[in-house]
Amino acid sequence: MIVFLKVALKNIFRSRVRSLLTILSLVIGVAALMMLNGYFKYSIWGLRESMIRGGIGHFQVYQKGFTETTDEGGYTKLIDGYKTTLRGLYDIEGVSMVAPRLRFQGILSTGDTSALVVGFGGWSEEELKLNSFGVLTDGSFISDEEQQGVVIASGLAKKLGAKVGDYLTLMTTTKGGGINAIDVHVKGIITLRIEEYNNTFMIVPLSLVQNLIGAPNSVDRLVLILQRTEDTARVEKQLKVFCEKNGFEYKSWTELATFYSQVKEMYESIFNVVLVIVLGVVIFAIANTMTMNIYERFREIGTIRAIGAKRKVVIQQFMVEGLLMSVIGTAVGIIVGLLLAGVINLLGGIYIPPPPGNSEGYYAFITPSLLEVFFYSLLFIIISLLATVFPAYKASRMHIIEALRTI
């Protein structure tokens, strides 16, 4: 094998330009796939975490039958005495935070202008963590002590022409089906990434909503945040037992964030298309190089066959050359990809304009998965090796006399 490697190295350096172009195609292909993989990984991670920490949480626990109700605003399935349940959920290993929430829909009015709102009542500290991917652009966050201070999304504030310090009227339906209203003042303005939420969302103290709808000791959901998103499956096993035992039901973030699954599938499809294209280029580059090498080495092939080399030796020699070029190209491609990713990340990432449905752009970093990089590198080497099979077989089938007569 060492002999094959030595001969392969000499043959590669003998056709420097052609070998360099082939290796360069591999380097560009591997580095490009690494960059694309890193960009997609970061974007998917950012979307996932922005949805989880934008109010969805890792899990949401409801009263049994809540998800089957058609009228969520009717408050027919509330969790009464939720503080006891909350303490039980904290006992589940891996749970970092449990946030009580009460969803409401209503109308927010300045007196001259009105807008539909969908908001949540919650505790200030928990709501701040649940909306950690939002940016408080003006004012301050809600406070449990200041019941009438609310935070509204920037899109909603723009529609109403409201600013921090303004007094607004919030009107919604009560638990009994009536109408109730209360004056609130804008304590802060938050910008959310999802445009749909940004145009309708508001956060208020939990006690305000409870008093407004007439359910002073109830919430409609308990939102769980885990220490790590990767622990979702492990925690779900414990949560399922807890809910079955206490008459609750739950939904995980994968069920609630359907948009995430759609975007992930789209990114994976795009990556697979690019992968097929790059692999096609690599196959043709390797096959072309090895075919040209055969045409230039007719007499060499004839000579080694004349002195007793078997056909399999010729095949092995050309395949080792193809393997060596693919290993060199892949290794250099990984190094180039890592260096480019590092430089981009050090410079602060790449600015991405607001995607469809988002209110703001963001800076994307390149964070390739090392496991996937290893897999794709191995795939490149295997494909490159397969691309040498036909040229190597063709070389081994040459007639010795005809090869020796070639000028």
N, C-alpha and C positions, 0 to 999 in steps of 0.2 A: 504493500500500500504506500509506503514511503517513497518507493521508486516512482509510482504513478503520480504522486504529488509533486515530486521534483520535476518530472517531465512536463506535467501540466503547467507548473509555474513558468517554465522556460517557454512553452508554447504560447501562454498568455502574453508574456512580455515580448515575444517575437512579433505578434500582431498588436502592437501597443494601441494604436488609434481605435481599431475595431473593438478590442477588448475593453478599452476605456469607455467607449460609447455605450457598450452593453452594460458594463458595471454602473455607469452613470444613470442609465434608464432604471436600473434597480434601485439605486440610491434615491432618485427623485420619487419613484413610486412608493417606496417604503416610508420616506419622510413625509410625503403628501398624505398617505393613509394615517400615519401617526398624528399629524396635525388635525386632520378631519376627525379622527377618533377622539382626540383630546378636546376639540371644540364641542362635539356632540355630547360627550360625557359631562362636560361642565354645564352645558345648556340644559341637559336633562336633569342633572342634579339641582341646578338653580330653579328650574320650574317645579320640581318635586318639593324642594324645601320651601319655596315661596308659597306654594299652595298649602302645605302642612302648617307652616308658621304664619299663614295669612288668614287663619281662622278655622281651617278644617281640622287640624290636629292629626294625630296618628290614628286615633279611634274616637268615635262618638257613641256614648251610651245613652239609651232612651228607655222610657217606660215601655213595657211589653205592649206591642200593637201600635206603637207610634208611627213606624215606617209604613204601616198599612192605611193610615188615615189619609183621606183626600183633602182635608182642610186643616193644614198645619197651623193656620192662624186661629183656629177655633179653640185651642188650649184644652182639648178634651183628654189628652194623655200627658199629664205633667208628672214630674217626679217630686212628690211631697216629702218633706223631711230629708232633703238632699244632702245635708251635711253629714249624716250618718253614712250614707252611701259613699260620699266623697272620701271619708276616712278609710272605708273598706278598700276602695280602689288604690289608695296610696300604699296599701300593704302588698300590692302586686309588684314583684321584682322587675325592675327595669322602667317603672313609671317615674318620670321626673316631675310632672305637674298635672293636676286635675283642675280644670276651670269650669265652674258652673256658668251656664249661659241660658238666656231666655230670649228667643227670637221674636221680633215683632215687625209688622208692616204697617205703614201709615202714611200720613201726609205731613210734610214739614213746610211751614209757611212763614214768610216775612211780613205778611199783611197785604203786600202787593203781588208777590210771586209765590207759587206753591210747586212742590215737587214730591213725587212718590219716593219713599225711603224704605229700605230693608235694613234693619239694624239688629244689634245684639246688646242686651244688658249683661254686664259682667263685673267682676272685681277688677280694680285698677291694675294691680300687679300682674295678675294672670292675663288680662287683656293686652297689656304691654308686651308680654312674651308671645302671645298668640299672633300679634301683629308686628313681629320683629322685622319682617321683610318690608313693611311699610315705612315711609319716611315722614316724620312729623315736620312739616314745612313751616308751620307757624303756631305760636301759642304753646300750650302745655297739654299733658294727657289728662284723662279723667281722674277724679279723686273720689274715694269711697265716702269721704266726709262731705264733699260738696255735691249734693244730690242733683242739682239742676245744671251742672256743667257738663257739656257734651263735646264729643269730637266728631267732626263730619269730614267726609272725603273731599278732596280738592275739586273733583268734577262736580259734585253736588253743590259745593260752595260757589262754584262758578255759575251754575245754573240759577242759583238763588240770588247771586250777587251779595253773598254773606261774607263777613269777615270776623276775625276774633273779637269778642266783646259784644257782638250783636245778639239781641234777644229774638228768639223765634218761637213759634207755636207748634208743638208736636201733637197730632191727633191720631188716635188708633182705636181699634175695637177692644172691648173688655172681654173678660172670660165669660160673662153672661150674655154677650152678644150686643151690648150697648156701645155707645160712643163716649170716649173720654178724651180730654185734652189738657195739656200742661204747657206752661211757658218755660223755655230752657234758654240758656245762653251759650254761645259758641266759645268753648275754652281752647280748642285747638283744631287745626286742619291737618289731615294726614293724606299722603299720596300713596295709593295702592298701585301695584303693577298691572292688575287685571282691570281693563277699562270698564267692563260691565259693573264691577264692584265699585269702582272709583266714582261712578255717576249716581249711585244710589245708597252708599253705605254710610252708616253712622254708629258710633259706640257711645253708650250711655251707662251710668252706674246701674248695677243690678236692682237696687232698691227702688230706683225711679220707675223702671218697667214693671216691677212687681206691684207697686202701688197703683200705677196707671191702669193696669189690666185687672186689678183686683185679685192677685195671687201672691200674697206677701211672703209665703214660705215655700214657693215652688219654682222650679226651673224646667225647661223642656229637654235639656241635654247636659251631659257632663263630657267635656272635651279633654282627652288624654294626650299629653305630650311625653314621648319616651326619651330616654337618655340618648339612644341612637336609633335612627330609622332602620338600620340593619337588624334590630331586635324585634321587628314587627311580628314575625311568625312565631317567635318564642313567647312573646307576651300574649299573643292572641290565644294561645292554648289556655293560659291561666285566666284570661278575661272571659273566655267562653264558659268555663266552669263557674266563675263568679256570677255571671249573668243568668245562667240556667238555675242556679241555686236561689237567686234573689228576685227573680221575675223581671229581668231586664233583657233588652236586646241591644245589639251594637252594629256599627258599620266601621270598616277600616278605611284608611285614606285611599286605598286602591279602588274601593267601590264609590267613594265620594268624588274623587278627582278623575272623572272619566276623560276630561280634556287632556290630562297628563298621558294617559294610555294612548290616545290618538296621536299626540305629538311624538311620543316615543316610537311608535310604529312607523310614522312617516320618516323620522330620522334614520331608523334602521334600514328602511327600504332605500333611501338615498345612498346610504353608506354601502349597501350591498351592490347597487348599480355601479358606483365608483370602483368598488373592489373588483368587479368583473371586468370593467374596462381596463384597469391598471394591470390585472393579471393577463389580459389578452395582449397588451403591449409587451409585457415581459416575455410571454411565450414566443411572440414573433421575433423579438430582439435576440433572444438566446438561440432560437432555431436558425435565424439568418446568419448569426455569427458562426455557429458550428458548421453550417452548410458551406459557407465561404472558406472556412478553414480546411474542409475536406477537399474542395476544388484546388486549393493551393498546395495540398500535401499528398497528391496522388502518388508521387514517386516514393515519398517517405512511407506511406501505407504499404505500397508494393514491396519495398525493401524489407520491412519488419515481417511482412507475411512470408517473403522468400526465405528468410533465415529461420523460419519455424514458428513464428508467433501465430497463435490460433485466433479465430474470429472473435472469440469472447474477450481476448486481450485488447483488440482494437476497440471494441464496444466499451470496455471498462475505461480505457484511456480517454476517450472522448467524453464519457459521462463524468469522469473525475474532473476534467477541465470545466465542464458546465457546472458541476457542483461547486467547484472552487470559486468560479466567478460569482455564482449566486450567493455563496456564503460571504465573500468579500463585500459585494454590493449591499446585501441585507444588513451586515454589521455596520458598515459606514452609514447606511440609511438611518439606522436606529440612532447612531451618534448624532448625525445631522439633525434628525427630528427632535431629539432631546435638547440639543443646543438651541435650536430655533424656538422651541417651546419655552425654554428658560429665559431667553432674551425677551420674548413677547410678554411673559409674565412679569419680568423685572421692570419692563416699560409701562406696566399698568394695564395690560390686556388690550383687546381689540374692541373698539366701540361698535355696538350693534344698534342700529335704529330700532324704534319700537316695532316689535313683531305685530301681526294682525291680532287685534283684541287686547293689546297692551297699551298702557297709557304713557310709558316711558321706555327709553332705550336703556342699555346696560353695557358694561364692559365685560367681555368674555375672556376667560383665561383658558389656556391649553393644558388639560390634565389627562393625558392618555392613560389608559389602563395597562399596566405592565403585563398582566396576564394575557390580555387580548393582543398586545404587541408581540408577545412571544408566539402566540398562536398564528397570527398573520405572517410573522417572519418565517415560521416553520412551513406555512402554506406556500410562501414565495419560493423557498428552497425546493420543496417537493415539485411544484409546478415547473420550476426551472430545470430540475433534473429530468422530468418527463419530456420537456421540450427538446432535450438532447437525444432522446431515444431513437427517433426516426433517422436523424443525420448519422448517428453512431452506427445504427444497423445498416444504413446504406453504405457507409465506409467499409464495414466488415464484409460486405457481399461483393466488393470489387474483385475482378479477375487480376491475378498477380501480374501476368504478362502485359495486360493493357495498362495497368498502373505504372509499371516500369517504363513503358514506351512513351508515357506522357511527358511532354516538355514543359 
